[in-house]
Structures are given as structure tokens and as C-alpha cells.
Amino acid sequence: VDRAVQIFGVARYELLNREQWQILERWLNLFPGKAIQQYPHLIVLRCWLDLYFWYRLDNLFKDLGCADTLLGTTVFDEHEVAPMKAEVAAIRGQLAYWTLEPSNGVALVEQALRDSPDGHECTKSTAIFDSGALYQMLGKAKQGERLIWDKMEDEQYIHPGSRARIMLTLCLIYWPEMETRKLQQAASRLLEFSLEHELLWSHSFSRYFLGLIHYERNELNEAVAQFEIIVDKPYIFPIQNVVHCSILLSLCYQSLGLPDQARKTADSISKLTFERGNQMFIGLTDAFQADLDLRQGRAAQADQWAEAFVVPAPHALHRFFNAEFTHIRIILNRNTTSSLKTVAEQLDVMLELTTTTHQQRLKIDVLGMKALLADGLGKESSAFETLNEALVLAGAGEIIRPFLDLGQPMQGLMQRLLNRESDLNFARQVLAAFSNEKVVMGQGSADDPNPQHSL
């Protein structure tokens, strides 16, 4: 086993660079389970698989702890240990983003780039991938953007996967900043590159972002065309983007007046995540089932999910769909004194989170819900002020869906705002989009055939 690990320790870096995850998984499985816990090369590889192939963050935290222990007590030479510590630093840099520790993450990225040999492209490109999101979270998006462009011109990155990962980082900067024109350009270039080099991981991300741009602009048929490519091949593309593309595809169907198709898509992705046994995505798809219940008039089912939901500690919000927002919308829909108080507390937390992490796009969702909350409390002037703030943010990127997704209560509030301030052109554009929105409940689905408050 010692000799096998020595051979494997040298060979695995080239396979990491080429993103040969299936081969790496197969090789790792040839070793006895005990050996994986005893050899740094093996446990570090399992960390990579946790991150990029299996997408199991709960396992990743445990495996990183084991890697730290082994690398701290190993008898290997420092020249062999340092690159593995750099790998761990690159992976931990990404976790620092999720756990809202961007300054620590930047330090880890710098360590990974400093200590990783030139040929270890997977480590270096992952560190660069981390850095873009970390700088954006710190409010230094322009600095992160400059870094990425510099690295894209660096000739040391010869593997297509490394170059694609660096290219993808631009999308992670542009979306929360609502740089929609730049996002579309970056995602389109990433799509071309991933198709040219047959990079499934990058391909799925490019379709996700391109479809998301169309969805946000309420160009639903164009969005469907992007999402279906990923959703129709759930066993080929990475599960994380299959899940998020499925959620958005289901929302497109619902808004196009195809509620049964929306439900079918939601059920399919729930089945897939259950088959994979991935607890993180099982929880996310359960949340989306509740979200769809609310949209289709099944308030009782949505409430049942909300009662069991445990609000997690604040973490990075890097995707369009977040279970916390669904929970808030379900509670807000109850429209009682106690529910509005609960919503107020949660929205304050979310507003602080989106503000401190410079998540401008999701701040629109929070402001929209806060406007509805103020209106529900009879504070119309405050509701108008908050809605105006959301409209200013959204107007810069021509983002329409955040308001449409808040349903009829938002439509009514926006109409009253326009009655008072008729010169709000973007609000008028959003209100016109409401007139084309198809609110269809689905076959025998509604708890109340005439819901008054459904979001």
C-alpha cells in the first residue's frame, strides 16, 4: 500500500488538472478504507471529490479536518507536504466564502497560490476561482475582476478545465453585482469554450447563468431553452446545476401557465436527489416543493414544510433559489400579527446579510418582501419607499422577475405606487409584465379556490 500511494501521489495531479473525476474516484476506491484515513494523498483527494464531484459539503468539513491532522503529523518531506497543504488551503478558501469569512479566505487563496507548484493547475485555478467570489463579497468586485482577467492571460494554465474555471469566476462576480451585460458575455464565452473542449462541469454553469439572465428579464421561452439542455440529461451533468436549472425550469413552466409541467419537473429533481442521497440537495428540493405549493395555492402543504424548517445560520447566498426566502414568503403569506413579526425579524437578518456581503441581486428580493411586510402592517409610505429602493436596484439591470415572483400583493402595491408617482418608467414596465403573468393553480391543487394573499 505504501508503494501504491507513492505512485498514486505523483499520478493524481495530472488527473486533477484534467478533471478526470471518475478515474480518480475509481482509483481511490481501490485502496482499503483504513488507508484513506492514514495517507495524506488519499484524504486530500477525497476532499477534492467532496467538493467537485460528489458535492457533499458535510463530508468535506470532516475530511478536511482529517487532512489537517495527517499533514500536521506526517513523516513526509516538507517539499511533498507543502503542495498538499496548498490544496487544502485552496479548498478551505472556497469554504470560507460559504461561511462568510472572506478575509480569511483571501489569506488561504494567497497561501495556495504561493505554495502550489506551477504544474498543479487544479489547485491554482481553484484558488483563483475562490478569489473572485471572495473579493466580490468584500466589496472589491473590480479588484477581483482585474485579477481574473490577468490570470486568463497567464500562459501557465494550459488545461481547458483550468481556463474554464477561471473564466467562470467572472460569472460569480457579475451576477451578485447585477452586471447583466457582462454576465451574458462571460457566460456565452464560457459556453463556447466548454462545448469546444467537452467540459460538462463548465457547460452546465454556462447554461445556468444564460438561462438565469433570460429568466430575470422575464424572457421565459429563451430561459426554458437553456435549462432544458441540462435538465434533460440529469445523469450526465453535475447534480448541483441539474438541481438549480430544474428549479428555474419549473418556475418558467409555472409562469407560462403550465403548472402540471412545473410540478412534474419539481418531482423529477426530488427523485434524483433522493437517489443520490445528497442531504444538501434533498433539503433544497424539499424547499422548492413548498415554494411551488405556495405558488399553486397549496398553502396548507407549504405551511407544513415551513413549520418543520430550521432556519440555518447565515451563510453565503450565491444562487437564485434559497430556502430561507421561501420560508419567509410562506410565513408572510399567512398575514397574521405573529407571522408578520416573525417575518420582520428574518428580513432584517437577510437585509443585513445581503448588504454586508454586497449581494445586490438578492437584496432586491429582500426589499420586495420588506415592502410587502410594511404594506401588511399598514405602513404604506414605508412600503412605497422600500419598493422604490428595490426598483432602482432592479432597473439598472432590467431585472423584472423579483417583483413578478412576489405575486398579486406586489402587483397591487406597485399599482398604488404608480397611481401616486406616475413617472416611474421601470415600475410601469414591471406592471405591464404582470398583465401577461399566467396564475394557474394546477389540477385539484388549491386549498382555497380563491386565494387572496398567495405570493
C-alpha positions, 0 to 999 in steps of 0.5 A, a space after each residue: 500500500 505504501 508503494 501504491 500511494 507513492 505512485 498514486 501521489 505523483 499520478 493524481 495531479 495530472 488527473 486533477 488538472 484534467 478533471 478526470 473525476 471518475 478515474 480518480 474516484 475509481 482509483 481511490 476506491 481501490 485502496 482499503 478504507 483504513 488507508 484513506 484515513 492514514 495517507 495524506 494523498 488519499 484524504 486530500 483527494 477525497 476532499 477534492 471529490 467532496 467538493 467537485 464531484 460528489 458535492 457533499 459539503 458535510 463530508 468535506 468539513 470532516 475530511 478536511 479536518 482529517 487532512 489537517 491532522 495527517 499533514 500536521 503529523 506526517 513523516 513526509 518531506 516538507 517539499 511533498 507536504 507543502 503542495 498538499 497543504 496548498 490544496 487544502 488551503 485552496 479548498 478551505 478558501 472556497 469554504 470560507 466564502 460559504 461561511 462568510 469569512 472572506 478575509 480569511 479566505 483571501 489569506 488561504 487563496 494567497 497561501 495556495 497560490 504561493 505554495 502550489 507548484 506551477 504544474 498543479 493547475 487544479 489547485 491554482 485555478 481553484 484558488 483563483 476561482 475562490 478569489 473572485 467570489 471572495 473579493 466580490 463579497 468584500 466589496 472589491 468586485 473590480 479588484 477581483 475582476 482585474 485579477 481574473 482577467 490577468 490570470 486568463 492571460 497567464 500562459 501557465 494554465 494550459 488545461 481547458 478545465 483550468 481556463 474554464 474555471 477561471 473564466 467562470 469566476 467572472 460569472 460569480 462576480 457579475 451576477 451578485 453585482 447585477 452586471 447583466 451585460 457582462 454576465 451574458 458575455 462571460 457566460 456565452 464565452 464560457 459556453 463556447 469554450 466548454 462545448 469546444 473542449 467537452 467540459 460538462 462541469 463548465 457547460 452546465 454553469 454556462 447554461 445556468 447563468 444564460 438561462 438565469 439572465 433570460 429568466 430575470 428579464 422575464 424572457 421565459 421561452 429563451 430561459 426554458 431553452 437553456 435549462 432544458 439542455 441540462 435538465 434533460 440529461 440529469 445523469 450526465 451533468 453535475 447534480 448541483 446545476 441539474 438541481 438549480 436549472 430544474 428549479 428555474 425550469 419549473 418556475 418558467 413552466 409555472 409562469 407560462 401557465 403550465 403548472 402540471 409541467 412545473 410540478 412534474 419537473 419539481 418531482 423529477 429533481 426530488 427523485 434524483 436527489 433522493 437517489 443520490 442521497 445528497 442531504 444538501 440537495 434533498 433539503 433544497 428540493 424539499 424547499 422548492 416543493 413548498 415554494 411551488 405549493 405556495 405558488 399553486 395555492 397549496 398553502 396548507 402543504 407549504 405551511 407544513 414544510 415551513 413549520 418543520 424548517 430550521 432556519 440555518 445560520 447565515 451563510 453565503 447566498 450565491 444562487 437564485 433559489 434559497 430556502 430561507 426566502 421561501 420560508 419567509 414568503 410562506 410565513 408572510 403569506 399567512 398575514 397574521 400579527 405573529 407571522 408578520 413579526 416573525 417575518 420582520 425579524 428574518 428580513 432584517 437578518 437577510 437585509 443585513 446579510 445581503 448588504 454586508 456581503 454586497 449581494 445586490 441581486 438578492 437584496 432586491 428580493 429582500 426589499 420586495 418582501 420588506 415592502 410587502 411586510 410594511 404594506 401588511 402592517 399598514 405602513 404604506 409610505 414605508 412600503 412605497 419607499 422600500 419598493 422604490 429602493 428595490 426598483 432602482 436596484 432592479 432597473 439598472 439591470 432590467 431585472 423584472 422577475 423579483 417583483 413578478 415572483 412576489 405575486 398579486 400583493 406586489 402587483 397591487 402595491 406597485 399599482 398604488 405606487 404608480 397611481 401616486 408617482 406616475 413617472 416611474 418608467 421601470 415600475 410601469 414596465 414591471 406592471 405591464 409584465 404582470 398583465 401577461 403573468 399566467 396564475 394557474 393553480 394546477 389540477 385539484 391543487 388549491 386549498 382555497 379556490 380563491 386565494 387572496 394573499 398567495 405570493 
